[in-house]
């Protein structure tokens, strides 16, 4: 059974940085396109960034130029480097496959951007 374990969230001031990690167990990770998603209170879950099995990346307009997605296939881990954080980035962040969400969502990691 595939498990997704997100970590690295926390409380940060506006303009700060965080690096999120998502460890994936039990899947053919290296051949899967992966995405980072987030869900803010009272809002639907949204796609933030994508990295394909070949390493190509895509970003939501709201995070373009500030966030960087990467992956380490040997560690079966996908990362999200978040810089210049804004209060509107506050959300629970999750990873999963892209385009089709194949696996049960993990617990996510809370990111709170506040002064």
Backbone as XML, in Angstrom:
<?xml version="1.0"?>
<chain id="A" units="angstrom">
  <residue number="1" name="UNK">
    <atom name="N" x="0.844" y="-1.184" z="0.000"/>
    <atom name="CA" x="0.000" y="0.000" z="0.000"/>
    <atom name="C" x="0.884" y="1.241" z="0.000"/>
  </residue>
  <residue number="2" name="UNK">
    <atom name="N" x="0.527" y="2.198" z="-0.864"/>
    <atom name="CA" x="1.320" y="3.417" z="-0.965"/>
    <atom name="C" x="1.001" y="4.340" z="0.199"/>
  </residue>
  <residue number="3" name="UNK">
    <atom name="N" x="2.057" y="4.908" z="0.768"/>
    <atom name="CA" x="1.889" y="5.907" z="1.826"/>
    <atom name="C" x="2.596" y="7.188" z="1.424"/>
  </residue>
  <residue number="4" name="UNK">
    <atom name="N" x="1.951" y="8.308" z="1.714"/>
    <atom name="CA" x="2.505" y="9.631" z="1.460"/>
    <atom name="C" x="2.687" y="10.326" z="2.801"/>
  </residue>
  <residue number="5" name="UNK">
    <atom name="N" x="3.912" y="10.755" z="3.090"/>
    <atom name="CA" x="4.185" y="11.392" z="4.374"/>
    <atom name="C" x="4.826" y="12.752" z="4.121"/>
  </residue>
  <residue number="6" name="UNK">
    <atom name="N" x="4.065" y="13.792" z="4.377"/>
    <atom name="CA" x="4.545" y="15.160" z="4.181"/>
    <atom name="C" x="5.139" y="15.714" z="5.469"/>
  </residue>
  <residue number="7" name="UNK">
    <atom name="N" x="6.153" y="16.558" z="5.329"/>
    <atom name="CA" x="6.780" y="17.174" z="6.490"/>
    <atom name="C" x="7.426" y="18.485" z="6.081"/>
  </residue>
  <residue number="8" name="UNK">
    <atom name="N" x="7.838" y="19.263" z="7.090"/>
    <atom name="CA" x="8.583" y="20.477" z="6.824"/>
    <atom name="C" x="7.803" y="21.764" z="7.002"/>
  </residue>
  <residue number="9" name="UNK">
    <atom name="N" x="6.520" y="21.653" z="7.290"/>
    <atom name="CA" x="5.726" y="22.862" z="7.471"/>
    <atom name="C" x="6.038" y="23.557" z="8.784"/>
  </residue>
  <residue number="10" name="UNK">
    <atom name="N" x="5.391" y="24.701" z="8.986"/>
    <atom name="CA" x="5.594" y="25.439" z="10.223"/>
    <atom name="C" x="5.062" y="26.840" z="10.114"/>
  </residue>
  <residue number="11" name="UNK">
    <atom name="N" x="5.398" y="27.637" z="11.112"/>
    <atom name="CA" x="5.002" y="29.039" z="11.151"/>
    <atom name="C" x="6.180" y="29.885" z="10.678"/>
  </residue>
  <residue number="12" name="UNK">
    <atom name="N" x="5.925" y="30.749" z="9.726"/>
    <atom name="CA" x="6.979" y="31.580" z="9.176"/>
    <atom name="C" x="6.432" y="32.983" z="8.916"/>
  </residue>
  <residue number="13" name="UNK">
    <atom name="N" x="7.298" y="33.965" z="9.019"/>
    <atom name="CA" x="6.888" y="35.341" z="8.756"/>
    <atom name="C" x="6.796" y="35.595" z="7.252"/>
  </residue>
  <residue number="14" name="UNK">
    <atom name="N" x="5.996" y="36.553" z="6.853"/>
    <atom name="CA" x="5.947" y="36.920" z="5.435"/>
    <atom name="C" x="7.354" y="37.228" z="4.921"/>
  </residue>
  <residue number="15" name="UNK">
    <atom name="N" x="7.628" y="36.723" z="3.727"/>
    <atom name="CA" x="8.952" y="36.875" z="3.142"/>
    <atom name="C" x="9.898" y="35.741" z="3.478"/>
  </residue>
  <residue number="16" name="UNK">
    <atom name="N" x="9.501" y="34.878" z="4.383"/>
    <atom name="CA" x="10.354" y="33.769" z="4.793"/>
    <atom name="C" x="10.309" y="32.593" z="3.838"/>
  </residue>
  <residue number="17" name="UNK">
    <atom name="N" x="11.014" y="31.539" z="4.227"/>
    <atom name="CA" x="11.130" y="30.345" z="3.375"/>
    <atom name="C" x="10.889" y="29.080" z="4.185"/>
  </residue>
  <residue number="18" name="UNK">
    <atom name="N" x="10.420" y="28.066" z="3.496"/>
    <atom name="CA" x="10.283" y="26.725" z="4.050"/>
    <atom name="C" x="10.579" y="25.723" z="2.952"/>
  </residue>
  <residue number="19" name="UNK">
    <atom name="N" x="11.010" y="24.542" z="3.354"/>
    <atom name="CA" x="11.203" y="23.450" z="2.397"/>
    <atom name="C" x="10.384" y="22.262" z="2.864"/>
  </residue>
  <residue number="20" name="UNK">
    <atom name="N" x="9.432" y="21.891" z="2.042"/>
    <atom name="CA" x="8.575" y="20.756" z="2.343"/>
    <atom name="C" x="9.130" y="19.491" z="1.697"/>
  </residue>
  <residue number="21" name="UNK">
    <atom name="N" x="8.880" y="18.364" z="2.359"/>
    <atom name="CA" x="9.273" y="17.067" z="1.820"/>
    <atom name="C" x="8.072" y="16.132" z="1.822"/>
  </residue>
  <residue number="22" name="UNK">
    <atom name="N" x="8.052" y="15.240" z="0.856"/>
    <atom name="CA" x="7.008" y="14.217" z="0.807"/>
    <atom name="C" x="7.679" y="12.899" z="0.485"/>
  </residue>
  <residue number="23" name="UNK">
    <atom name="N" x="7.678" y="12.004" z="1.448"/>
    <atom name="CA" x="8.253" y="10.676" z="1.255"/>
    <atom name="C" x="7.160" y="9.725" z="0.777"/>
  </residue>
  <residue number="24" name="UNK">
    <atom name="N" x="7.455" y="9.014" z="-0.294"/>
    <atom name="CA" x="6.477" y="8.108" z="-0.911"/>
    <atom name="C" x="6.978" y="6.680" z="-0.781"/>
  </residue>
  <residue number="25" name="UNK">
    <atom name="N" x="6.186" y="5.837" z="-0.177"/>
    <atom name="CA" x="6.585" y="4.446" z="-0.032"/>
    <atom name="C" x="5.617" y="3.549" z="-0.783"/>
  </residue>
  <residue number="26" name="UNK">
    <atom name="N" x="6.153" y="2.465" z="-1.326"/>
    <atom name="CA" x="5.290" y="1.454" z="-1.914"/>
    <atom name="C" x="4.802" y="1.726" z="-3.317"/>
  </residue>
  <residue number="27" name="UNK">
    <atom name="N" x="5.409" y="2.668" z="-4.020"/>
    <atom name="CA" x="4.958" y="2.954" z="-5.382"/>
    <atom name="C" x="6.128" y="2.903" z="-6.350"/>
  </residue>
  <residue number="28" name="UNK">
    <atom name="N" x="5.794" y="2.925" z="-7.644"/>
    <atom name="CA" x="6.821" y="3.031" z="-8.673"/>
    <atom name="C" x="7.135" y="4.507" z="-8.861"/>
  </residue>
  <residue number="29" name="UNK">
    <atom name="N" x="7.710" y="5.088" z="-7.834"/>
    <atom name="CA" x="7.852" y="6.542" z="-7.732"/>
    <atom name="C" x="8.525" y="7.147" z="-8.952"/>
  </residue>
  <residue number="30" name="UNK">
    <atom name="N" x="9.572" y="6.533" z="-9.432"/>
    <atom name="CA" x="10.400" y="7.159" z="-10.466"/>
    <atom name="C" x="9.654" y="7.347" z="-11.782"/>
  </residue>
  <residue number="31" name="UNK">
    <atom name="N" x="8.577" y="6.616" z="-12.001"/>
    <atom name="CA" x="7.857" y="6.740" z="-13.264"/>
    <atom name="C" x="6.574" y="7.545" z="-13.118"/>
  </residue>
  <residue number="32" name="UNK">
    <atom name="N" x="6.371" y="8.113" z="-11.962"/>
    <atom name="CA" x="5.118" y="8.826" z="-11.720"/>
    <atom name="C" x="5.344" y="10.335" z="-11.737"/>
  </residue>
  <residue number="33" name="UNK">
    <atom name="N" x="4.391" y="11.045" z="-12.338"/>
    <atom name="CA" x="4.368" y="12.487" z="-12.240"/>
    <atom name="C" x="3.770" y="12.845" z="-10.882"/>
  </residue>
  <residue number="34" name="UNK">
    <atom name="N" x="4.411" y="13.768" z="-10.190"/>
    <atom name="CA" x="4.000" y="14.103" z="-8.830"/>
    <atom name="C" x="3.604" y="15.568" z="-8.721"/>
  </residue>
  <residue number="35" name="UNK">
    <atom name="N" x="2.707" y="15.843" z="-7.802"/>
    <atom name="CA" x="2.280" y="17.216" z="-7.595"/>
    <atom name="C" x="2.218" y="17.575" z="-6.121"/>
  </residue>
  <residue number="36" name="UNK">
    <atom name="N" x="2.393" y="18.845" z="-5.857"/>
    <atom name="CA" x="2.109" y="19.409" z="-4.541"/>
    <atom name="C" x="0.770" y="20.140" z="-4.649"/>
  </residue>
  <residue number="37" name="UNK">
    <atom name="N" x="-0.060" y="19.914" z="-3.668"/>
    <atom name="CA" x="-1.370" y="20.519" z="-3.598"/>
    <atom name="C" x="-1.485" y="21.230" z="-2.254"/>
  </residue>
  <residue number="38" name="UNK">
    <atom name="N" x="-2.441" y="22.158" z="-2.159"/>
    <atom name="CA" x="-2.681" y="22.801" z="-0.869"/>
    <atom name="C" x="-4.161" y="23.082" z="-0.693"/>
  </residue>
  <residue number="39" name="UNK">
    <atom name="N" x="-4.549" y="23.140" z="0.576"/>
    <atom name="CA" x="-5.939" y="23.445" z="0.895"/>
    <atom name="C" x="-5.965" y="24.436" z="2.048"/>
  </residue>
  <residue number="40" name="UNK">
    <atom name="N" x="-6.485" y="25.608" z="1.747"/>
    <atom name="CA" x="-6.648" y="26.641" z="2.760"/>
    <atom name="C" x="-8.011" y="26.473" z="3.435"/>
  </residue>
  <residue number="41" name="UNK">
    <atom name="N" x="-8.161" y="27.001" z="4.640"/>
    <atom name="CA" x="-9.442" y="26.866" z="5.348"/>
    <atom name="C" x="-10.600" y="27.401" z="4.520"/>
  </residue>
  <residue number="42" name="UNK">
    <atom name="N" x="-11.649" y="26.601" z="4.378"/>
    <atom name="CA" x="-12.830" y="27.029" z="3.656"/>
    <atom name="C" x="-12.696" y="27.020" z="2.151"/>
  </residue>
  <residue number="43" name="UNK">
    <atom name="N" x="-11.572" y="26.513" z="1.645"/>
    <atom name="CA" x="-11.350" y="26.509" z="0.194"/>
    <atom name="C" x="-11.119" y="25.088" z="-0.301"/>
  </residue>
  <residue number="44" name="UNK">
    <atom name="N" x="-11.276" y="24.922" z="-1.604"/>
    <atom name="CA" x="-11.006" y="23.618" z="-2.206"/>
    <atom name="C" x="-9.506" y="23.396" z="-2.330"/>
  </residue>
  <residue number="45" name="UNK">
    <atom name="N" x="-9.144" y="22.129" z="-2.360"/>
    <atom name="CA" x="-7.742" y="21.787" z="-2.582"/>
    <atom name="C" x="-7.345" y="22.225" z="-3.984"/>
  </residue>
  <residue number="46" name="UNK">
    <atom name="N" x="-6.144" y="22.796" z="-4.099"/>
    <atom name="CA" x="-5.674" y="23.278" z="-5.402"/>
    <atom name="C" x="-4.276" y="22.768" z="-5.683"/>
  </residue>
  <residue number="47" name="UNK">
    <atom name="N" x="-3.987" y="22.646" z="-6.962"/>
    <atom name="CA" x="-2.667" y="22.211" z="-7.407"/>
    <atom name="C" x="-1.703" y="23.385" z="-7.363"/>
  </residue>
  <residue number="48" name="UNK">
    <atom name="N" x="-0.536" y="23.148" z="-6.804"/>
    <atom name="CA" x="0.464" y="24.211" z="-6.663"/>
    <atom name="C" x="1.608" y="24.034" z="-7.652"/>
  </residue>
  <residue number="49" name="UNK">
    <atom name="N" x="2.119" y="22.804" z="-7.740"/>
    <atom name="CA" x="3.284" y="22.560" z="-8.591"/>
    <atom name="C" x="3.306" y="21.096" z="-9.010"/>
  </residue>
  <residue number="50" name="UNK">
    <atom name="N" x="3.905" y="20.859" z="-10.170"/>
    <atom name="CA" x="4.000" y="19.524" z="-10.740"/>
    <atom name="C" x="5.423" y="19.259" z="-11.173"/>
  </residue>
  <residue number="51" name="UNK">
    <atom name="N" x="5.866" y="18.016" z="-10.994"/>
    <atom name="CA" x="7.127" y="17.590" z="-11.583"/>
    <atom name="C" x="6.883" y="16.234" z="-12.247"/>
  </residue>
  <residue number="52" name="UNK">
    <atom name="N" x="7.243" y="16.142" z="-13.506"/>
    <atom name="CA" x="7.037" y="14.895" z="-14.225"/>
    <atom name="C" x="8.152" y="13.906" z="-13.921"/>
  </residue>
  <residue number="53" name="UNK">
    <atom name="N" x="7.965" y="12.669" z="-14.384"/>
    <atom name="CA" x="8.999" y="11.655" z="-14.185"/>
    <atom name="C" x="10.292" y="12.048" z="-14.888"/>
  </residue>
  <residue number="54" name="UNK">
    <atom name="N" x="10.178" y="12.870" z="-15.927"/>
    <atom name="CA" x="11.354" y="13.332" z="-16.664"/>
    <atom name="C" x="11.967" y="14.588" z="-16.071"/>
  </residue>
  <residue number="55" name="UNK">
    <atom name="N" x="11.324" y="15.149" z="-15.067"/>
    <atom name="CA" x="11.878" y="16.319" z="-14.398"/>
    <atom name="C" x="11.339" y="17.656" z="-14.858"/>
  </residue>
  <residue number="56" name="UNK">
    <atom name="N" x="10.379" y="17.652" z="-15.773"/>
    <atom name="CA" x="9.767" y="18.910" z="-16.188"/>
    <atom name="C" x="8.864" y="19.423" z="-15.079"/>
  </residue>
  <residue number="57" name="UNK">
    <atom name="N" x="8.779" y="20.736" z="-14.972"/>
    <atom name="CA" x="8.007" y="21.325" z="-13.876"/>
    <atom name="C" x="6.964" y="22.317" z="-14.397"/>
  </residue>
  <residue number="58" name="UNK">
    <atom name="N" x="5.903" y="22.461" z="-13.630"/>
    <atom name="CA" x="4.859" y="23.444" z="-13.900"/>
    <atom name="C" x="4.423" y="24.026" z="-12.571"/>
  </residue>
  <residue number="59" name="UNK">
    <atom name="N" x="3.966" y="25.276" z="-12.598"/>
    <atom name="CA" x="3.564" y="25.946" z="-11.374"/>
    <atom name="C" x="2.262" y="26.703" z="-11.569"/>
  </residue>
  <residue number="60" name="UNK">
    <atom name="N" x="1.503" y="26.796" z="-10.490"/>
    <atom name="CA" x="0.347" y="27.685" z="-10.494"/>
    <atom name="C" x="0.860" y="29.121" z="-10.589"/>
  </residue>
  <residue number="61" name="UNK">
    <atom name="N" x="0.079" y="29.972" z="-11.245"/>
    <atom name="CA" x="0.503" y="31.366" z="-11.408"/>
    <atom name="C" x="0.777" y="32.031" z="-10.067"/>
  </residue>
  <residue number="62" name="UNK">
    <atom name="N" x="0.044" y="31.648" z="-9.053"/>
    <atom name="CA" x="0.167" y="32.298" z="-7.750"/>
    <atom name="C" x="1.505" y="32.027" z="-7.064"/>
  </residue>
  <residue number="63" name="UNK">
    <atom name="N" x="2.220" y="30.996" z="-7.486"/>
    <atom name="CA" x="3.489" y="30.656" z="-6.827"/>
    <atom name="C" x="4.684" y="30.711" z="-7.773"/>
  </residue>
  <residue number="64" name="UNK">
    <atom name="N" x="4.415" y="30.972" z="-9.028"/>
    <atom name="CA" x="5.487" y="30.984" z="-10.028"/>
    <atom name="C" x="6.549" y="32.005" z="-9.648"/>
  </residue>
  <residue number="65" name="UNK">
    <atom name="N" x="7.805" y="31.576" z="-9.710"/>
    <atom name="CA" x="8.907" y="32.458" z="-9.363"/>
    <atom name="C" x="9.263" y="32.451" z="-7.884"/>
  </residue>
  <residue number="66" name="UNK">
    <atom name="N" x="8.407" y="31.841" z="-7.074"/>
    <atom name="CA" x="8.661" y="31.790" z="-5.624"/>
    <atom name="C" x="8.870" y="30.368" z="-5.128"/>
  </residue>
  <residue number="67" name="UNK">
    <atom name="N" x="8.184" y="29.411" z="-5.741"/>
    <atom name="CA" x="8.268" y="28.010" z="-5.314"/>
    <atom name="C" x="9.052" y="27.199" z="-6.350"/>
  </residue>
  <residue number="68" name="UNK">
    <atom name="N" x="9.755" y="26.186" z="-5.855"/>
    <atom name="CA" x="10.482" y="25.270" z="-6.735"/>
    <atom name="C" x="10.220" y="23.837" z="-6.301"/>
  </residue>
  <residue number="69" name="UNK">
    <atom name="N" x="9.743" y="23.035" z="-7.232"/>
    <atom name="CA" x="9.502" y="21.621" z="-6.958"/>
    <atom name="C" x="10.684" y="20.811" z="-7.491"/>
  </residue>
  <residue number="70" name="UNK">
    <atom name="N" x="11.048" y="19.784" z="-6.749"/>
    <atom name="CA" x="12.136" y="18.902" z="-7.178"/>
    <atom name="C" x="11.870" y="17.494" z="-6.649"/>
  </residue>
  <residue number="71" name="UNK">
    <atom name="N" x="12.661" y="16.550" z="-7.114"/>
    <atom name="CA" x="12.455" y="15.167" z="-6.674"/>
    <atom name="C" x="13.789" y="14.443" z="-6.584"/>
  </residue>
  <residue number="72" name="UNK">
    <atom name="N" x="13.825" y="13.440" z="-5.722"/>
    <atom name="CA" x="14.967" y="12.555" z="-5.587"/>
    <atom name="C" x="14.428" y="11.137" z="-5.722"/>
  </residue>
  <residue number="73" name="UNK">
    <atom name="N" x="14.609" y="10.550" z="-6.888"/>
    <atom name="CA" x="14.016" y="9.232" z="-7.136"/>
    <atom name="C" x="14.637" y="8.155" z="-6.253"/>
  </residue>
  <residue number="74" name="UNK">
    <atom name="N" x="15.907" y="8.285" z="-5.943"/>
    <atom name="CA" x="16.561" y="7.289" z="-5.090"/>
    <atom name="C" x="15.944" y="7.282" z="-3.691"/>
  </residue>
  <residue number="75" name="UNK">
    <atom name="N" x="15.537" y="8.448" z="-3.230"/>
    <atom name="CA" x="14.926" y="8.559" z="-1.900"/>
    <atom name="C" x="13.402" y="8.503" z="-1.961"/>
  </residue>
  <residue number="76" name="UNK">
    <atom name="N" x="12.856" y="8.407" z="-3.155"/>
    <atom name="CA" x="11.403" y="8.409" z="-3.331"/>
    <atom name="C" x="10.779" y="9.597" z="-2.591"/>
  </residue>
  <residue number="77" name="UNK">
    <atom name="N" x="11.345" y="10.760" z="-2.824"/>
    <atom name="CA" x="10.909" y="11.959" z="-2.122"/>
    <atom name="C" x="10.746" y="13.106" z="-3.113"/>
  </residue>
  <residue number="78" name="UNK">
    <atom name="N" x="9.685" y="13.878" z="-2.920"/>
    <atom name="CA" x="9.474" y="15.090" z="-3.693"/>
    <atom name="C" x="9.524" y="16.272" z="-2.726"/>
  </residue>
  <residue number="79" name="UNK">
    <atom name="N" x="10.111" y="17.363" z="-3.186"/>
    <atom name="CA" x="10.337" y="18.535" z="-2.349"/>
    <atom name="C" x="9.604" y="19.749" z="-2.911"/>
  </residue>
  <residue number="80" name="UNK">
    <atom name="N" x="9.346" y="20.702" z="-2.029"/>
    <atom name="CA" x="8.813" y="21.990" z="-2.453"/>
    <atom name="C" x="9.545" y="23.070" z="-1.675"/>
  </residue>
  <residue number="81" name="UNK">
    <atom name="N" x="10.419" y="23.780" z="-2.366"/>
    <atom name="CA" x="11.101" y="24.918" z="-1.767"/>
    <atom name="C" x="10.225" y="26.136" z="-1.950"/>
  </residue>
  <residue number="82" name="UNK">
    <atom name="N" x="9.873" y="26.774" z="-0.853"/>
    <atom name="CA" x="8.963" y="27.914" z="-0.888"/>
    <atom name="C" x="9.692" y="29.140" z="-0.359"/>
  </residue>
  <residue number="83" name="UNK">
    <atom name="N" x="9.846" y="30.125" z="-1.215"/>
    <atom name="CA" x="10.501" y="31.381" z="-0.841"/>
    <atom name="C" x="9.507" y="32.530" z="-0.944"/>
  </residue>
  <residue number="84" name="UNK">
    <atom name="N" x="9.868" y="33.649" z="-0.352"/>
    <atom name="CA" x="9.030" y="34.854" z="-0.402"/>
    <atom name="C" x="7.589" y="34.534" z="-0.039"/>
  </residue>
  <residue number="85" name="UNK">
    <atom name="N" x="7.422" y="33.827" z="1.034"/>
    <atom name="CA" x="6.084" y="33.378" z="1.426"/>
    <atom name="C" x="5.178" y="34.545" z="1.780"/>
  </residue>
  <residue number="86" name="UNK">
    <atom name="N" x="3.902" y="34.361" z="1.437"/>
    <atom name="CA" x="2.888" y="35.379" z="1.680"/>
    <atom name="C" x="1.796" y="34.807" z="2.585"/>
  </residue>
  <residue number="87" name="UNK">
    <atom name="N" x="1.059" y="35.650" z="3.267"/>
    <atom name="CA" x="-0.033" y="35.132" z="4.116"/>
    <atom name="C" x="-1.015" y="34.253" z="3.342"/>
  </residue>
  <residue number="88" name="UNK">
    <atom name="N" x="-1.222" y="34.568" z="2.077"/>
    <atom name="CA" x="-2.158" y="33.768" z="1.280"/>
    <atom name="C" x="-1.619" y="32.382" z="0.925"/>
  </residue>
  <residue number="89" name="UNK">
    <atom name="N" x="-0.375" y="32.095" z="1.258"/>
    <atom name="CA" x="0.164" y="30.746" z="1.086"/>
    <atom name="C" x="-0.195" y="29.837" z="2.261"/>
  </residue>
  <residue number="90" name="UNK">
    <atom name="N" x="-0.807" y="30.402" z="3.286"/>
    <atom name="CA" x="-1.206" y="29.611" z="4.450"/>
    <atom name="C" x="-2.195" y="28.529" z="4.037"/>
  </residue>
  <residue number="91" name="UNK">
    <atom name="N" x="-1.857" y="27.290" z="4.346"/>
    <atom name="CA" x="-2.681" y="26.146" z="3.943"/>
    <atom name="C" x="-2.042" y="24.871" z="4.481"/>
  </residue>
  <residue number="92" name="UNK">
    <atom name="N" x="-2.773" y="23.782" z="4.332"/>
    <atom name="CA" x="-2.188" y="22.453" z="4.536"/>
    <atom name="C" x="-1.710" y="21.976" z="3.171"/>
  </residue>
  <residue number="93" name="UNK">
    <atom name="N" x="-0.473" y="21.538" z="3.114"/>
    <atom name="CA" x="0.148" y="21.126" z="1.859"/>
    <atom name="C" x="0.241" y="19.608" z="1.802"/>
  </residue>
  <residue number="94" name="UNK">
    <atom name="N" x="-0.110" y="19.091" z="0.628"/>
    <atom name="CA" x="-0.122" y="17.648" z="0.391"/>
    <atom name="C" x="0.617" y="17.330" z="-0.906"/>
  </residue>
  <residue number="95" name="UNK">
    <atom name="N" x="1.083" y="16.108" z="-1.006"/>
    <atom name="CA" x="1.588" y="15.646" z="-2.297"/>
    <atom name="C" x="0.746" y="14.461" z="-2.752"/>
  </residue>
  <residue number="96" name="UNK">
    <atom name="N" x="0.768" y="14.216" z="-4.044"/>
    <atom name="CA" x="0.093" y="13.069" z="-4.623"/>
    <atom name="C" x="0.490" y="12.995" z="-6.085"/>
  </residue>
  <residue number="97" name="UNK">
    <atom name="N" x="0.010" y="12.008" z="-6.771"/>
    <atom name="CA" x="0.322" y="11.877" z="-8.182"/>
    <atom name="C" x="-0.455" y="12.907" z="-8.986"/>
  </residue>
  <residue number="98" name="UNK">
    <atom name="N" x="-0.012" y="13.105" z="-10.217"/>
    <atom name="CA" x="-0.613" y="14.059" z="-11.150"/>
    <atom name="C" x="-0.638" y="13.383" z="-12.511"/>
  </residue>
  <residue number="99" name="UNK">
    <atom name="N" x="-1.601" y="13.455" z="-13.286"/>
    <atom name="CA" x="-2.807" y="14.235" z="-13.296"/>
    <atom name="C" x="-3.896" y="13.569" z="-12.440"/>
  </residue>
  <residue number="100" name="UNK">
    <atom name="N" x="-3.866" y="12.268" z="-12.449"/>
    <atom name="CA" x="-4.844" y="11.521" z="-11.664"/>
    <atom name="C" x="-4.295" y="11.319" z="-10.257"/>
  </residue>
  <residue number="101" name="UNK">
    <atom name="N" x="-5.095" y="11.635" z="-9.279"/>
    <atom name="CA" x="-4.721" y="11.394" z="-7.887"/>
    <atom name="C" x="-4.957" y="9.914" z="-7.604"/>
  </residue>
  <residue number="102" name="UNK">
    <atom name="N" x="-3.839" y="9.184" z="-7.464"/>
    <atom name="CA" x="-3.952" y="7.729" z="-7.377"/>
    <atom name="C" x="-4.040" y="7.208" z="-5.949"/>
  </residue>
  <residue number="103" name="UNK">
    <atom name="N" x="-3.489" y="7.968" z="-5.020"/>
    <atom name="CA" x="-3.292" y="7.411" z="-3.688"/>
    <atom name="C" x="-4.091" y="8.159" z="-2.632"/>
  </residue>
  <residue number="104" name="UNK">
    <atom name="N" x="-4.309" y="7.472" z="-1.513"/>
    <atom name="CA" x="-4.967" y="8.101" z="-0.377"/>
    <atom name="C" x="-4.123" y="9.271" z="0.105"/>
  </residue>
  <residue number="105" name="UNK">
    <atom name="N" x="-4.777" y="10.381" z="0.359"/>
    <atom name="CA" x="-4.062" y="11.555" z="0.814"/>
    <atom name="C" x="-3.374" y="11.292" z="2.158"/>
  </residue>
  <residue number="106" name="UNK">
    <atom name="N" x="-2.181" y="11.855" z="2.317"/>
    <atom name="CA" x="-1.504" y="11.805" z="3.592"/>
    <atom name="C" x="-2.100" y="12.811" z="4.557"/>
  </residue>
  <residue number="107" name="UNK">
    <atom name="N" x="-1.419" y="13.002" z="5.662"/>
    <atom name="CA" x="-1.938" y="13.926" z="6.676"/>
    <atom name="C" x="-1.649" y="15.384" z="6.315"/>
  </residue>
  <residue number="108" name="UNK">
    <atom name="N" x="-0.762" y="15.580" z="5.381"/>
    <atom name="CA" x="-0.392" y="16.935" z="4.989"/>
    <atom name="C" x="0.524" y="17.580" z="6.014"/>
  </residue>
  <residue number="109" name="UNK">
    <atom name="N" x="1.009" y="18.760" z="5.644"/>
    <atom name="CA" x="1.848" y="19.531" z="6.559"/>
    <atom name="C" x="1.365" y="20.973" z="6.543"/>
  </residue>
  <residue number="110" name="UNK">
    <atom name="N" x="1.153" y="21.524" z="7.717"/>
    <atom name="CA" x="0.571" y="22.863" z="7.845"/>
    <atom name="C" x="1.641" y="23.930" z="7.633"/>
  </residue>
  <residue number="111" name="UNK">
    <atom name="N" x="1.331" y="24.872" z="6.770"/>
    <atom name="CA" x="2.167" y="26.050" z="6.558"/>
    <atom name="C" x="1.349" y="27.271" z="6.951"/>
  </residue>
  <residue number="112" name="UNK">
    <atom name="N" x="1.892" y="28.042" z="7.876"/>
    <atom name="CA" x="1.220" y="29.256" z="8.321"/>
    <atom name="C" x="2.176" y="30.423" z="8.138"/>
  </residue>
  <residue number="113" name="UNK">
    <atom name="N" x="1.733" y="31.403" z="7.363"/>
    <atom name="CA" x="2.541" y="32.587" z="7.092"/>
    <atom name="C" x="1.874" y="33.766" z="7.787"/>
  </residue>
  <residue number="114" name="UNK">
    <atom name="N" x="2.534" y="34.248" z="8.819"/>
    <atom name="CA" x="1.931" y="35.303" z="9.633"/>
    <atom name="C" x="3.013" y="36.050" z="10.397"/>
  </residue>
  <residue number="115" name="UNK">
    <atom name="N" x="2.770" y="37.331" z="10.591"/>
    <atom name="CA" x="3.689" y="38.122" z="11.406"/>
    <atom name="C" x="3.217" y="38.153" z="12.853"/>
  </residue>
</chain>
